[in-house]
Amino acid sequence: MNKYSFDDLKNFTFNVLKSIGCPDEDAQLGAEVLISADSRGIDSHGVARLSGYVRLWDAGRINATPDIKLVHETPTTGVVDGDGGLGLVVAPFAMKIAMEKAKQYGSGWVSVRNSNHYGIAGYHSMMALEQDMIGMSMTNASPLVAPTFSKSRLLGTNPISVAIPAGQEPPFVADMATTTAANGKLEILQRKQEEAPLGWVQDQAGQPTQNAFGVKEGGALLPLGGNRTNGSHKGYALSSIVDIFSAVLSGANYGPWVPPFVSFLAPPDDPVGSGIGHFLGAMRVDAFRPKEDFFNHMDNWIRTFRDSEVIDGADKVLIPGDPERAMEAERLSNGIPLLGPVETDLKALADKFSVKFPSSL
């Protein structure tokens, strides 16, 4: 695989987003959100998604110049209408509102409708860390997931992210799909022509399969746990909470009515809401206890878990966020690798918009 510098890929992404009509500020933000996924090792949600956004724009399903508005609010809550814009831009807009409310009242919660795919959930929750706040981020997504005991695809991978600041230690950052694996990981296996582990997918008949193309062939992704014995009902419940907070609260589409990310599938012709939904939240830690006390105890919590006794064959105990931090340090230094099919897609975008594709390292 060829590797590319963070700055070169970000600049390329900026130019592509500019080419579809995004204002400079939005294109810059969208590029930052996407490339942050690649730098943290979440390749399924980085530049590999760029051509998908362009295809949605080609199909008239993304508004490159949205009029994003706060359409309802109380002192601590709000609803944002994204006007069909890039979720990469809409979600940070909503998170800033949540943070402003948290500054004034201790916490802020914003539900979003009429948006699109917003990249990695962790980008938006981590915005709160810049102000020593706890951040939360979740979004519903295209219905590719079958509830426990069902053959029907009714839910998305519906990720949840929580970012918690610490003192001397790095922050705790959980960022996870509520499925056993995100659809983007299946797409990576498809590009590599590899099988999926058992517990990721079921076929059209509802039976376990290792076919990485199982979802495309009428099957479904499975909730976290994989099956009832291993706790898939808990993953199903978590995914449902995300769907309700993101969409039933805001007036976005939920369940099987969520518009698909792929452009070749049309949105349902009987929508129950507007676009895709997100839910963002921020909490000031000093709304609960003195900030320094909290930081000291978070440091103690992190060190206690890191220093716990490891099982045979394990190197060390990690806290959420450790693998992404290590990957970010490595990739910012040595470059971001791109799979061949992703490289091909991006070069096609370069040709489409007469934008220079960067040279590999």
PyMOL commands that set and color helices and strands:
alter all, ss='L'
color gray80, all
select helices_A, chain A and resi 6-19+24-39+43-45+47-58+87-105+121-131+183-192+228-230+232-248+255-257+285-287+291-306+322-334+340-353
alter helices_A, ss='H'
color red, helices_A
select strands_A, chain A and resi 2-4+69-73+77-81+107-115+133-139+160-164+172-176+201-202+208-209+220-221+276-284+336-338
alter strands_A, ss='S'
color yellow, strands_A
deselect
rebuild
show_as cartoon
